[in-house]
Amino acid sequence: MNTPFDFKDLSHQRLVYVRPVDVAELPDEVRNQAQGHDQVYAVHAPDGERLALVANRELAFLLARQNDFAPVNVH
């Protein structure tokens, strides 16, 4: 089956991106709150705005889904 579909009509407003972040790259005030983690996970809007930082990937996906977002991995 090969059915053409126009993806430009899709609304991507509910899509968020989850990616790992090294704590060493964060500002001092955020780094101090990392509680011994070397890496945390960021949840980003499609425009790149950071919406949240959480301790692990599972929590990032859970947070996104609880807020009606569709999370995807970014490497």
C-alpha positions in Angstrom: 0.0 0.0 0.0 1.4 3.3 -1.0 -1.0 6.1 -0.1 0.2 9.7 -0.4 -0.1 11.7 2.9 0.6 15.4 3.3 2.5 15.6 6.6 2.6 19.4 6.6 -1.0 19.4 7.9 0.0 17.5 11.1 0.0 19.5 14.3 3.4 19.0 16.1 2.5 21.2 19.0 2.1 18.2 21.3 5.5 16.7 20.4 8.4 17.0 22.8 12.0 15.8 22.5 13.9 14.0 25.3 17.7 14.1 25.4 20.4 13.4 27.9 22.3 16.4 29.3 25.6 16.2 31.2 25.3 18.0 34.5 28.7 19.6 34.0 27.2 21.6 31.0 24.4 23.2 33.2 24.6 26.5 35.0 25.9 26.4 38.6 22.5 27.0 40.1 21.0 24.0 38.3 24.1 21.9 38.8 23.8 22.3 42.5 20.3 20.8 42.4 21.4 17.7 40.4 22.0 15.7 43.7 25.0 13.7 42.6 23.8 12.9 39.1 26.4 13.1 36.3 23.6 13.1 33.6 20.0 14.3 33.6 17.3 14.3 30.9 15.9 17.4 29.3 12.4 17.7 27.8 12.3 20.2 24.9 9.6 21.8 22.9 9.9 21.6 19.1 11.3 25.1 19.0 14.1 24.1 21.3 12.8 25.6 24.5 13.8 23.5 27.5 10.6 22.6 29.4 12.0 20.4 32.1 15.0 18.7 33.5 14.5 15.4 35.3 16.7 12.7 36.8 16.2 9.9 34.3 14.8 9.0 30.8 11.8 7.1 32.2 10.7 10.1 34.3 11.1 12.4 31.3 8.8 10.2 29.2 6.3 9.9 32.1 6.2 13.6 32.7 5.6 14.3 29.0 2.8 11.7 28.7 1.1 12.9 31.9 0.9 16.4 30.3 -0.5 15.0 27.0 2.7 15.4 25.1 4.2 12.7 22.7 7.9 12.3 23.7 10.6 11.2 21.3 14.3 10.5 21.8 17.0 12.8 20.6 20.6 11.6 20.5 
